[in-house]
Amino acid sequence: MKTETVIESWVRDGSSILDLGCGDGSILEALRSNKSVQGYGIEIDRKNIKSCLEKSLEVIEQNIDEGLSNFLDKSFDTVLVSQTIQVLKNPKQALEEITRIGHQSIIVIPNFGHWKSRLTLFLEGKMPVTESLPEKWYETQNIHLCTLTDFENLCAELNIVIEEKKILDSKGTVSTLFSTWSNLLGSSVIYRLSR
């Protein structure tokens, strides 16, 4: 099962979606086609905004780091944040806002605790380049890397409930084999959260 399939399985038909950091709109477009969702993408990159508009998606140009006060509490069924939270200046504040706005939230994050990252740091003494963290340290947009344990501790601190999580291998496929040692073996993870 791939990332997109998991996300689709957690989204109800006809529900409302807010996709924060929606990129080129691929996930939102798939949800619109396969689940008849209504919603918006939030994006800051003009090239990605253009791509969303070409797909006839509703997209708002907005910097998530400047806040999301323009959205009411529980105004969307689902808030989706895929591979975005680690690029934000204040992920803790963003997570509070994300869970305030959505009845449920779906978060996809890379796992800096993955064994390849640990091994690269240990053996080579340098920041890793992996499938889920493909850029060199000076090229990456990621400014707040975390492990699964770090993210789950933050959720506990903010009284956010982890309803479900799916561990992904380096190819972006769900792996049930990794559930016991997820912080070591999972390349990235998909969380379904509520508050």
Helices and strands as residue ranges (DSSP letters): H 3-10, E 16-20, H 26-35, E 38-43, H 46-54, E 59-61, G 64-66, E 76-82, G 85-87, H 91-101, E 102-110, H 115-124, H 148-157, E 161-168, G 176-178, H 182-185, E 188-194
